[in-house]
Amino acid sequence: MAAKTGARVLAACGATFGAAAAWKNEASAATVDYPPKGLSKGVRELPKWIQAGCGDKEYFCPEKGALFPANFAPDEMPDLSKHSNFMAEVLREQPELYAKYKDTYTKNGVGLAKCIKTGVDNPGHPMIKTCGIVAGDEESYTVFADLFEPIVSARHGGYARDAVHPTDMELSHVLDTKIDPSGKYVLTSRVRTGRSVRGIRLPPSIGFDERRELERVCVKGLLNLKGVLKGDYYPLHGSMSYKPKIGGMSNEEEEFLRSAGNLFQEPDSTLLLASGMGRHWPDARGIYHNTAKNFFVWVGEEDHLRIVSMQKGDDIKDVFSRFAIACNEVQKVLTSEGYDFMHNGHLGFILTCPSNLGTGLRAGQMLQIPLISARKDFKNICKKMGLQARGAAGVDSASVGGKWDISNADRLGKSEVELVNIMIKGNAKIVAWEKLLEQGKTAEVEAQIKAL
């Protein structure tokens, strides 16, 4: 049941988490030049508008128009008439929801203001619609259900409030289809998802000591991985939270991760800063990777965990195998510590942004397909097959040299295996079309596309 303002649940939940964490790190002694009392050295070298979101306080930056409070909702609903996000759309249609929830908090002290601040502070672009809302804890999705549910449905193309999300991580259910027998077209394969740890608030609301407890228990699980998944944990450069590596990873390790595209850095957008993602940066954040460097886990970024399995070539089944084993083994350690992953039958795995609910999974491959992708309707063709085509640099980036990152479009309402199989079948067709176009068989390609 939600608590009301007068209960001052924020103070109460702080004491609860402090007691639950029984773990103390000698490096946690607060100083004026490190969170939570100050800013870390690396952060102090960043622009002031980024610094404003990397300390202990909520993001407030007049320069960027980030003025909405995070800890309480004003009596009057903010003007959302020019905003382009799903949250603003729902509140414009149902303004009574703001009045209903403005004084409501979850048991962990998460209020409406915390959830919608990023969507209020960032009006968005008319052609690019974000969710405009984040969850501060697992309970946010149920306490503020009348607001979250229509956003979830709109973001995922229709999803009923009584819908059940399927989960299937069984490797034997993944298709054996060979996507690229020649090895010419599929450059790399990747599966990634997020996971949240039940009993710990999500990144928009997590406290300083609470974040360190998250790092402790997650790293314990990761260091328990064996075989091809065995590796080590590297805190972000400048982090003082992890005893074995006070000060974080070396400059050499940081450069390797950056050059390979596997390093996450401080938030540099007001969307993330207003969401609270930068608080206490870089404390209790880091990256685990195996010896082969084809399995990575980000700890403490936008979600508690971001799990990535990847390798060269088209063997997505091998990639998925590492991914599934790692999720299972880390979960075993979490349960032994009294935790578990956040999950329910309706929304699947719970993550910070509603866009990633369900599986949170993106199974994709980098394809070299200059001929088929030259079509003006290429992205629409992918969409018909349940796929999303991105440039090599990510969402909304342009393709260079016919390289495209093509992955499953859906997250919610279909299982992990279903989404991987959608990607396998779709990419196999794309590769086959590229081969036919190389042979000049344009009519045959047109007929197959028309039949989709």
C-alpha positions as CSV (number, residue, x, y, z in Angstrom):
1,M,0.0,0.0,0.0
2,A,1.3,3.5,-0.8
3,A,2.3,5.9,1.9
4,K,1.2,9.5,1.9
5,T,3.3,12.6,2.3
6,G,2.8,13.1,6.0
7,A,4.4,9.7,6.7
8,R,7.8,11.0,5.7
9,V,8.6,7.7,4.2
10,L,11.8,9.0,2.7
11,A,13.6,9.2,6.0
12,A,12.2,5.8,7.1
13,C,13.3,4.0,4.0
14,G,16.8,5.4,4.4
15,A,17.1,3.8,7.8
16,T,15.7,0.5,6.5
17,F,18.2,0.2,3.7
18,G,21.1,1.3,6.0
19,A,20.2,-1.5,8.5
20,A,19.7,-4.1,5.7
21,A,23.1,-3.5,4.2
22,A,25.1,-4.6,7.2
23,W,28.1,-4.3,5.0
24,K,30.6,-1.4,5.5
25,N,33.4,-0.5,3.2
26,E,36.4,1.4,4.6
27,A,36.4,3.5,1.5
28,S,33.0,4.9,2.2
29,A,34.2,7.5,4.7
30,A,32.7,10.7,3.3
31,T,35.1,13.4,2.2
32,V,34.5,16.9,0.7
33,D,36.0,15.8,-2.7
34,Y,34.0,12.6,-3.2
35,P,30.4,11.6,-3.0
36,P,28.1,11.8,-1.1
37,K,29.5,15.1,0.3
38,G,31.4,16.3,-2.7
39,L,32.2,15.5,-6.4
40,S,34.8,13.1,-7.6
41,K,38.0,14.4,-9.3
42,G,36.8,13.3,-12.7
43,V,33.4,14.8,-12.4
44,R,34.9,18.2,-11.3
45,E,36.6,18.4,-14.7
46,L,33.2,18.1,-16.6
47,P,30.9,21.0,-17.6
48,K,28.9,22.5,-14.7
49,W,25.6,21.3,-16.2
50,I,26.8,17.7,-15.9
51,Q,28.3,18.2,-12.5
52,A,24.9,19.3,-11.2
53,G,23.6,15.7,-11.6
54,C,26.6,13.8,-10.4
55,G,26.6,14.6,-6.7
56,D,24.2,13.8,-3.9
57,K,21.4,16.2,-4.9
58,E,18.7,15.8,-7.4
59,Y,19.4,17.4,-10.8
60,F,18.5,21.1,-10.9
61,C,20.0,23.1,-13.7
62,P,18.4,26.4,-14.9
63,E,20.8,26.4,-17.9
64,K,19.2,23.3,-19.2
65,G,15.6,24.0,-18.1
66,A,15.8,21.2,-15.5
67,L,13.6,22.8,-12.8
68,F,11.0,20.3,-11.8
69,P,11.5,19.0,-8.2
70,A,12.2,15.3,-7.8
71,N,11.2,14.8,-4.1
72,F,7.7,16.3,-4.2
73,A,5.0,17.1,-6.8
74,P,3.7,20.7,-6.8
75,D,0.0,21.1,-6.3
76,E,-0.5,22.2,-9.9
77,M,0.4,19.9,-12.8
78,P,3.2,21.4,-14.9
79,D,2.5,22.7,-18.4
80,L,2.9,19.7,-20.8
81,S,1.2,21.2,-23.8
82,K,4.4,21.3,-25.9
83,H,6.0,18.0,-24.6
84,S,6.5,15.0,-26.9
85,N,6.6,11.9,-24.7
86,F,4.2,9.2,-23.7
87,M,3.9,10.5,-20.1
88,A,2.9,14.0,-21.2
89,E,0.4,12.5,-23.6
90,V,-1.3,10.4,-21.0
91,L,-1.4,13.3,-18.4
92,R,-2.8,15.7,-21.1
93,E,-5.6,13.2,-21.7
94,Q,-6.1,12.3,-18.1
95,P,-5.0,15.2,-15.9
96,E,-6.9,13.8,-13.0
97,L,-4.1,11.2,-12.6
98,Y,-1.7,14.0,-11.5
99,A,-4.0,15.0,-8.7
100,K,-4.5,11.3,-7.8
101,Y,-0.8,10.6,-7.4
102,K,0.9,13.8,-6.5
103,D,0.9,13.0,-2.8
104,T,1.5,9.3,-3.1
105,Y,4.7,7.5,-2.4
106,T,5.8,3.8,-2.6
107,K,6.9,2.0,0.6
108,N,10.5,3.0,-0.4
109,G,9.7,6.7,-0.7
110,V,9.4,7.0,-4.4
111,G,6.9,9.6,-5.4
112,L,5.3,10.8,-8.7
113,A,7.7,13.7,-9.0
114,K,10.7,11.3,-9.1
115,C,9.1,9.2,-11.8
116,I,8.1,12.0,-14.2
117,K,10.9,14.6,-13.6
118,T,12.8,13.5,-16.7
119,G,9.8,13.8,-18.9
120,V,8.9,17.2,-17.5
121,D,12.4,18.6,-17.7
122,N,12.9,17.3,-21.3
123,P,10.1,18.4,-23.7
124,G,11.6,16.2,-26.4
125,H,11.5,16.3,-30.2
126,P,8.2,16.2,-32.1
127,M,9.5,13.3,-34.2
128,I,11.2,11.3,-31.4
129,K,9.0,10.2,-28.6
130,T,10.5,8.9,-25.3
131,C,8.6,7.3,-22.4
132,G,9.1,10.5,-20.3
133,I,8.9,8.4,-17.1
134,V,11.1,6.1,-15.1
135,A,10.5,3.8,-12.2
136,G,12.2,4.6,-8.9
137,D,11.6,1.1,-7.5
138,E,9.8,-2.1,-8.3
139,E,6.6,-0.9,-6.6
140,S,6.4,2.2,-8.8
141,Y,4.7,0.2,-11.6
142,T,1.9,-0.9,-9.3
143,V,1.4,2.1,-7.0
144,F,1.2,4.4,-10.1
145,A,-0.3,1.8,-12.3
146,D,-3.0,4.0,-13.8
147,L,-0.2,6.2,-15.2
148,F,2.4,3.6,-16.1
149,E,0.0,1.1,-17.8
150,P,-1.2,3.3,-20.7
151,I,2.4,4.4,-21.2
152,V,3.6,0.7,-21.3
153,S,0.8,-0.1,-23.7
154,A,1.5,2.8,-26.0
155,R,5.3,2.2,-26.0
156,H,4.9,-1.5,-26.8
157,G,2.2,-1.2,-29.5
158,G,-0.7,-2.4,-27.3
159,Y,-0.4,-4.3,-24.1
160,A,-3.4,-5.1,-21.9
161,R,-3.5,-4.6,-18.1
162,D,-4.3,-8.3,-17.7
163,A,-1.7,-9.5,-20.2
164,V,0.8,-12.2,-19.1
165,H,4.4,-12.0,-20.3
166,P,6.1,-15.3,-21.2
167,T,9.6,-16.1,-20.2
168,D,11.7,-18.8,-21.9
169,M,15.5,-19.0,-21.7
170,E,15.8,-22.6,-22.9
171,L,18.7,-22.9,-25.3
172,S,17.3,-26.0,-27.1
173,H,14.3,-23.8,-28.2
174,V,16.6,-21.5,-30.2
175,L,16.6,-22.2,-33.9
176,D,19.6,-23.9,-35.5
177,T,19.3,-21.9,-38.7
178,K,22.6,-20.9,-40.2
179,I,22.2,-17.2,-40.9
180,D,25.3,-16.6,-42.9
181,P,27.0,-19.9,-44.2
182,S,29.6,-18.0,-46.1
183,G,30.7,-15.9,-43.2
184,K,30.7,-12.8,-45.5
185,Y,27.7,-10.8,-44.3
186,V,27.4,-11.1,-40.5
187,L,30.2,-9.3,-38.8
188,T,29.2,-9.7,-35.1
189,S,26.4,-11.2,-33.0
190,R,25.2,-9.8,-29.7
191,V,22.5,-10.5,-27.0
192,R,22.0,-8.0,-24.2
193,T,19.5,-7.4,-21.5
194,G,19.1,-5.7,-18.2
195,R,18.3,-7.1,-14.7
196,S,17.2,-5.4,-11.5
197,V,17.8,-6.7,-8.0
198,R,14.7,-7.0,-5.9
199,G,14.9,-5.3,-2.5
200,I,17.1,-2.4,-3.8
201,R,15.7,0.7,-5.3
202,L,16.3,1.4,-9.0
203,P,19.0,3.8,-10.2
204,P,16.8,7.0,-10.2
205,S,16.2,6.6,-6.4
206,I,19.0,4.4,-5.1
207,G,21.0,5.7,-2.1
208,F,24.7,5.9,-1.7
209,D,25.2,3.0,0.7
210,E,22.4,1.1,-1.1
211,R,24.3,1.4,-4.4
212,R,27.4,-0.1,-2.7
213,E,25.4,-3.0,-1.4
214,L,24.1,-3.6,-5.0
215,E,27.7,-3.6,-6.2
216,R,28.8,-6.0,-3.5
217,V,26.1,-8.6,-4.1
218,C,26.3,-8.4,-7.9
219,V,30.0,-8.6,-8.0
220,K,29.9,-11.6,-5.7
221,G,27.6,-13.3,-8.1
222,L,29.7,-12.4,-11.1
223,L,33.0,-13.6,-9.5
224,N,31.3,-16.9,-9.0
225,L,31.0,-17.5,-12.7
226,K,33.1,-20.4,-14.0
227,G,34.4,-21.8,-17.3
228,V,34.1,-19.5,-20.4
229,L,32.4,-16.9,-18.2
230,K,35.2,-16.6,-15.6
231,G,36.7,-13.2,-15.4
232,D,37.2,-10.1,-13.2
233,Y,35.4,-6.9,-12.1
234,Y,36.8,-3.5,-13.0
235,P,35.2,-0.5,-11.1
236,L,35.0,2.7,-13.1
237,H,38.1,4.9,-13.0
238,G,37.9,7.0,-9.8
239,S,35.5,4.8,-7.9
240,M,36.4,4.2,-4.2
241,S,33.8,1.6,-3.4
242,Y,35.5,-1.7,-4.3
243,K,38.2,-2.8,-1.8
244,P,40.3,-4.9,-4.2
245,K,40.6,-2.0,-6.6
246,I,40.3,1.3,-4.8
247,G,40.5,4.0,-7.4
248,G,38.9,1.9,-10.1
249,M,40.3,0.4,-13.3
250,S,43.6,1.4,-14.8
251,N,44.0,3.8,-17.7
252,E,44.9,0.9,-19.9
253,E,41.8,-1.1,-19.0
254,E,39.6,2.0,-19.5
255,E,41.1,2.6,-22.9
256,F,40.5,-1.0,-24.0
257,L,36.9,-0.9,-23.0
258,R,36.3,2.5,-24.6
259,S,37.9,1.5,-27.9
260,A,35.8,-1.7,-28.0
261,G,32.6,0.2,-27.2
262,N,32.1,-1.5,-23.9
263,L,32.7,1.3,-21.5
264,F,29.9,3.3,-20.0
265,Q,30.6,6.8,-18.8
266,E,28.9,9.6,-16.9
267,P,25.5,10.7,-18.2
268,D,25.9,13.5,-20.7
269,S,22.3,14.1,-21.5
270,T,19.6,15.9,-19.5
271,L,17.3,12.9,-20.1
272,L,19.6,10.7,-17.9
273,L,20.7,13.4,-15.5
274,A,17.1,14.4,-14.7
275,S,16.3,10.7,-14.2
276,G,18.9,10.7,-11.4
277,M,21.3,8.3,-13.2
278,G,24.4,10.4,-12.5
279,R,24.2,10.7,-8.7
280,H,27.3,9.8,-6.7
281,W,29.3,9.2,-9.9
282,P,31.4,7.1,-10.4
283,D,30.9,5.3,-7.0
284,A,29.9,1.6,-7.0
285,R,29.8,1.3,-10.7
286,G,31.9,-0.9,-12.9
287,I,32.3,-3.5,-15.6
288,Y,32.8,-7.3,-15.4
289,H,34.2,-9.2,-18.3
290,N,35.4,-12.7,-18.9
291,T,38.9,-13.7,-20.0
292,A,37.9,-14.0,-23.7
293,K,36.3,-10.6,-23.5
294,N,33.1,-11.7,-25.2
295,F,30.9,-11.4,-22.1
296,F,30.4,-8.1,-20.3
297,V,28.2,-6.9,-17.4
298,W,27.7,-3.3,-16.5
299,V,27.0,-2.7,-12.9
300,G,25.1,0.4,-11.7
301,E,24.4,2.1,-15.0
302,E,20.8,2.9,-16.1
303,D,19.8,-0.5,-14.7
304,H,21.3,-2.5,-11.9
305,L,22.8,-4.8,-14.4
306,R,23.3,-4.6,-18.1
307,I,24.4,-8.1,-19.4
308,V,26.0,-8.4,-22.9
309,S,27.2,-11.5,-24.7
310,M,28.9,-11.1,-28.0
311,Q,31.3,-12.5,-30.6
312,K,32.3,-12.3,-34.2
313,G,30.3,-14.2,-36.8
314,D,26.7,-15.4,-36.9
315,D,26.6,-18.1,-34.1
316,I,23.8,-16.4,-32.1
317,K,23.1,-19.7,-30.3
318,D,26.5,-19.7,-28.7
319,V,26.1,-16.1,-27.8
320,F,22.7,-16.8,-26.2
321,S,24.1,-19.8,-24.3
322,R,26.6,-17.6,-22.4
323,F,23.9,-15.1,-21.8
324,A,21.4,-17.6,-20.3
325,I,24.0,-19.4,-18.2
326,A,25.2,-16.1,-16.7
327,C,21.7,-14.9,-15.8
328,N,21.0,-18.2,-14.1
329,E,24.3,-18.4,-12.1
330,V,24.1,-14.7,-10.9
331,Q,20.6,-15.3,-9.8
332,K,21.6,-18.3,-7.7
333,V,24.1,-16.1,-5.8
334,L,21.5,-13.3,-5.3
335,T,19.0,-15.7,-3.8
336,S,21.7,-17.1,-1.4
337,E,22.2,-13.5,-0.2
338,G,18.5,-13.0,0.3
339,Y,17.9,-11.2,-3.0
340,D,16.5,-12.0,-6.4
341,F,15.8,-10.5,-9.8
342,M,12.7,-8.2,-10.1
343,H,10.1,-10.1,-12.1
344,N,6.3,-10.5,-12.3
345,G,3.9,-12.4,-14.5
346,H,2.5,-9.3,-16.1
347,L,5.5,-7.1,-16.9
348,G,8.2,-9.7,-16.9
349,F,11.6,-8.5,-15.8
350,I,11.3,-5.1,-14.2
351,L,13.7,-2.4,-15.4
352,T,14.0,1.4,-14.9
353,C,12.5,2.5,-18.2
354,P,9.1,1.1,-19.4
355,S,10.6,0.6,-22.9
356,N,12.7,-2.3,-21.6
357,L,10.1,-4.2,-19.6
358,G,9.4,-7.8,-20.3
359,T,12.6,-9.4,-21.6
360,G,14.6,-6.2,-21.8
361,L,16.4,-8.2,-24.5
362,R,17.9,-7.0,-27.7
363,A,19.4,-9.8,-29.9
364,G,21.2,-8.3,-32.8
365,Q,23.8,-8.7,-35.5
366,M,26.0,-6.2,-37.4
367,L,25.4,-7.0,-41.1
368,Q,27.3,-5.8,-44.2
369,I,24.5,-5.5,-46.7
370,P,25.0,-2.5,-49.0
371,L,22.6,-3.7,-51.7
372,I,19.4,-4.6,-49.9
373,S,19.8,-1.8,-47.4
374,A,20.0,0.8,-50.2
375,R,16.2,0.4,-50.7
376,K,14.3,3.4,-49.4
377,D,11.8,1.0,-47.7
378,F,14.5,-1.1,-46.0
379,K,13.6,0.0,-42.4
380,N,9.9,-0.7,-43.1
381,I,10.8,-4.2,-44.5
382,C,12.7,-4.9,-41.2
383,K,9.7,-3.6,-39.2
384,K,7.4,-6.1,-41.0
385,M,9.6,-8.9,-39.8
386,G,9.6,-7.7,-36.2
387,L,13.1,-6.2,-36.6
388,Q,14.7,-2.8,-36.0
389,A,17.5,-1.5,-38.2
390,R,20.0,1.0,-36.7
391,G,23.2,2.5,-38.0
392,A,26.5,1.2,-36.7
393,A,26.6,4.0,-34.1
394,G,23.1,3.2,-32.6
395,V,19.6,4.5,-32.8
396,D,18.9,7.2,-35.4
397,S,22.6,7.0,-36.7
398,A,23.3,6.7,-40.4
399,S,24.7,3.5,-41.9
400,V,28.3,3.7,-43.1
401,G,29.3,1.4,-46.0
402,G,26.1,-0.7,-45.8
403,K,26.7,-1.7,-42.2
404,W,23.5,-2.1,-40.1
405,D,22.8,-3.3,-36.6
406,I,19.6,-5.3,-37.0
407,S,17.8,-6.6,-33.9
408,N,14.4,-7.6,-32.6
409,A,12.0,-4.7,-32.2
410,D,9.8,-6.0,-29.4
411,R,10.7,-6.5,-25.7
412,L,7.4,-7.2,-24.0
413,G,4.8,-9.8,-24.7
414,K,7.2,-12.3,-26.3
415,S,9.7,-14.6,-24.6
416,E,13.5,-14.3,-24.9
417,V,13.6,-17.3,-27.3
418,E,10.8,-16.0,-29.4
419,L,12.7,-12.7,-29.9
420,V,16.0,-14.4,-30.7
421,N,14.2,-16.6,-33.2
422,I,12.5,-13.6,-34.9
423,M,16.0,-12.1,-35.3
424,I,17.4,-15.3,-36.7
425,K,14.7,-15.8,-39.3
426,G,14.6,-12.1,-40.3
427,N,18.4,-11.8,-40.7
428,A,18.6,-15.0,-42.6
429,K,16.2,-13.6,-45.1
430,I,18.1,-10.3,-45.3
431,V,21.4,-12.2,-46.0
432,A,19.7,-14.4,-48.6
433,W,18.3,-11.3,-50.4
434,E,21.8,-9.6,-50.4
435,K,23.2,-12.7,-52.1
436,L,20.4,-12.7,-54.7
437,L,20.9,-9.0,-55.5
438,E,24.6,-9.7,-56.0
439,Q,23.6,-12.3,-58.6
440,G,21.3,-9.7,-60.3
441,K,18.1,-11.5,-59.2
442,T,16.2,-8.4,-58.3
443,A,12.7,-9.7,-59.4
444,E,13.1,-12.7,-57.1
445,V,13.9,-10.4,-54.1
446,E,10.9,-8.2,-54.9
447,A,8.6,-11.1,-55.0
448,Q,9.8,-12.4,-51.6
449,I,9.5,-9.0,-50.0
450,K,6.0,-8.5,-51.5
451,A,5.0,-11.8,-49.9
452,L,5.9,-10.7,-46.3
